[in-house]
């Protein structure tokens, strides 16, 4: 498999704030232990193949630590099925759409056709919304992904879903893998829903931190890692 969405989230409980960094899937990694250079979106697969049941996140963590100077403590991994099930378990997710958007995913046979304003997306529609690159490519898609997670946070808060989260956690355990147990997960959720929009900081790794190019026969983003590292260290500023 290839990873479609990758985010680094930092929770600063002391100061009540969070940092979010979206990592485009086409960033080129020039050195992968035991493997040829490749895009960052294959690291999870390669790591799991080498060391099942957690080797993928461990490989990602080690490379991000080297490139960005960031320590990763925990990880959560969704597959597409888990994402759809989560959204549907929430009764769909209401999100503010900022521009008309139409796309059709042929393999899944799902159409997304939305206009500006509040829309409540089903799990399948939400999957198209966060995966589609028809408008704005990978970098705009990363911004939509961050917007969608904020919408999930709002729904958990506004519709009083928090008491149902332990049952939701257990129901999705087959399609969502995480290093965290249910108690730690609930602590993270409680911290997240206590944040306001002005408490969320971060960025999408985009221009000028990356530039388009080729590596072999692949179209990739070549990353300016020193600049990305500097930006990451200042995420809360």
C-alpha positions in Angstrom: 0.0 0.0 0.0 0.9 3.7 -0.2 0.1 6.2 2.4 -2.3 8.9 1.1 -2.4 11.2 4.1 0.4 11.9 6.6 0.2 14.4 9.4 2.4 15.2 12.4 0.5 16.5 15.4 2.1 18.1 18.5 0.0 18.6 21.6 1.3 21.2 24.1 -1.0 20.5 27.1 0.8 23.0 29.3 0.0 26.0 27.1 -3.2 24.6 25.6 -2.3 24.5 21.9 -1.6 22.1 19.1 0.7 22.1 16.1 -0.2 20.3 12.8 2.2 19.6 10.0 1.0 18.0 6.8 3.5 16.0 4.8 2.8 15.6 1.1 3.0 12.0 0.0 5.3 12.7 -3.0 8.3 14.0 -1.0 11.4 12.1 -2.1 13.5 10.3 0.5 17.0 9.8 -0.7 18.1 7.3 1.9 15.9 4.5 3.3 17.8 1.9 5.4 17.8 -1.4 3.5 15.9 -0.1 0.5 16.4 2.1 -2.6 15.4 5.8 -2.4 11.7 6.3 -2.9 8.7 8.5 -2.0 7.7 9.0 1.6 4.4 7.4 0.9 5.9 3.9 0.7 7.8 4.0 4.0 5.0 2.5 6.0 4.7 -0.4 3.6 8.5 -1.0 3.5 8.8 -0.9 7.3 5.9 -3.3 7.8 7.4 -5.7 5.2 10.7 -5.7 7.1 9.1 -5.8 10.6 5.4 -6.6 10.8 3.0 -5.0 13.3 4.6 -1.6 13.8 7.7 -1.5 11.6 6.1 0.9 9.2 5.5 3.7 11.8 8.9 3.0 13.4 10.6 3.6 10.0 8.6 6.8 9.4 9.4 8.0 12.9 13.2 7.4 12.5 13.3 9.2 9.1 11.2 12.2 10.3 13.4 12.5 13.4 16.5 12.5 11.2 15.2 15.0 8.6 13.1 17.3 10.8 14.5 16.9 14.3 11.1 15.9 15.6 10.5 13.2 18.2 7.4 11.1 17.4 5.9 9.4 20.5 2.7 7.8 19.2 1.1 6.8 16.0 -2.4 6.1 14.6 -3.0 4.5 11.2 -6.3 4.3 9.3 -7.0 2.4 6.2 -9.7 3.7 3.8 -12.3 1.3 5.3 -11.6 2.6 8.8 -11.9 6.2 7.7 -15.3 5.5 6.1 -16.5 3.6 9.1 -15.4 6.4 11.5 -17.3 9.1 9.5 -20.4 7.0 9.2 -20.3 6.1 12.9 -20.3 9.8 13.6 -23.5 10.1 11.5 -21.5 11.9 8.7 -19.4 14.9 9.3 -20.6 18.5 8.7 -17.9 20.7 7.1 -17.8 24.2 5.6 -17.1 23.9 1.9 -15.3 26.9 0.5 -15.7 26.4 -3.2 -17.7 24.2 -5.6 -16.2 20.7 -5.9 -16.9 17.8 -8.2 -15.0 14.6 -8.5 -15.8 10.9 -9.4 -13.8 8.0 -8.1 -14.4 5.3 -10.6 -13.0 2.3 -8.6 -15.1 3.1 -5.6 -18.0 4.4 -7.8 -18.5 7.4 -5.6 -19.4 10.9 -6.7 -18.7 14.0 -4.7 -20.7 17.1 -5.8 -20.8 19.9 -3.3 -21.3 23.7 -3.3 -20.0 26.4 -0.9 -21.6 26.3 2.5 -22.2 23.7 5.2 -22.4 20.1 3.9 -22.8 16.9 5.8 -20.6 14.3 4.1 -21.0 10.5 4.3 -18.0 8.3 4.9 -17.5 7.6 1.2 -18.0 11.3 0.2 -15.6 12.4 2.9 -13.0 9.9 1.6 -13.2 11.5 -1.9 -13.0 15.0 -0.3 -9.8 14.3 1.5 -8.2 12.2 -1.3 -9.1 14.1 -4.4 -6.4 15.9 -6.3 -8.5 17.2 -9.1 -8.4 20.8 -7.8 -5.2 22.2 -6.4 -3.2 19.0 -6.4 -1.6 17.4 -3.4 -0.9 20.6 -1.4 -4.5 21.8 -1.5 -5.7 18.4 -0.6 -3.5 18.5 2.5 -5.3 21.8 3.5 -8.7 20.1 3.0 -7.5 17.2 5.2 -6.6 19.6 8.1 -10.0 21.3 7.6 -11.8 18.0 7.8 -10.1 17.0 11.1 -11.2 20.3 12.6 -14.7 19.5 11.4 -14.6 16.1 13.2 -13.4 17.9 16.4 -16.3 20.3 16.2 -18.8 17.5 15.7 -17.5 15.5 18.7 -17.8 18.6 20.8 -21.1 20.0 19.5 -23.1 16.8 19.3 -21.8 15.5 22.7 -20.2 12.4 21.1 -17.5 12.2 23.8 -19.4 9.7 26.1 -19.7 7.3 23.1 -16.0 7.3 22.2 -15.0 4.2 24.2 -17.6 2.2 22.3 -16.5 3.8 19.0 -12.9 3.0 19.7 -13.7 -0.7 20.2 -16.0 -0.9 17.2 -13.2 0.4 14.9 -10.3 -1.5 16.5 -10.0 -3.9 13.4 -9.5 -1.1 10.9 -7.7 1.5 13.0 -4.3 0.6 14.4 -2.6 2.7 17.1 0.2 2.5 19.7 -2.2 4.2 22.2 -4.7 2.4 24.3 -8.3 3.6 24.8 -7.5 5.6 28.0 -4.6 7.5 26.4 -6.7 8.1 23.3 -9.5 9.6 25.3 -7.0 12.0 27.0 -5.8 13.2 23.6 -9.4 13.7 22.5 -10.3 15.7 25.6 -7.3 17.9 25.0 -8.2 18.4 21.3 -11.8 19.4 21.9 -10.7 21.9 24.5 -8.8 23.8 21.8 -10.1 26.8 19.9 -9.2 27.7 16.4 -6.6 30.2 17.4 -4.9 27.5 19.5 -4.1 25.5 16.3 -0.8 26.2 14.6 1.0 24.6 11.8 1.5 24.4 8.0 1.5 22.2 4.9 5.0 21.4 3.7 4.6 23.2 0.3 6.4 25.8 -1.8 9.1 27.1 -1.2 10.0 24.3 1.1 9.6 21.8 -1.8 10.2 22.0 -5.5 8.9 19.8 -8.3 11.2 17.5 -10.1 12.0 13.9 -11.1 13.9 11.1 -9.4 14.5 8.4 -11.9 11.2 7.9 -13.6 9.1 9.3 -10.7 7.6 12.8 -10.4 8.4 13.9 -6.9 8.8 16.8 -4.5 12.4 17.5 -3.6 12.4 18.8 0.0 14.6 21.5 1.5 15.0 19.6 4.7 17.1 22.3 6.6 14.3 24.9 5.9 11.6 22.4 6.8 13.4 21.6 10.1 13.6 25.3 11.0 10.0 25.8 10.2 9.0 22.8 12.2 10.9 24.0 15.3 8.9 27.3 15.1 5.5 25.7 14.5 4.0 27.4 17.6 5.2 30.8 16.5 
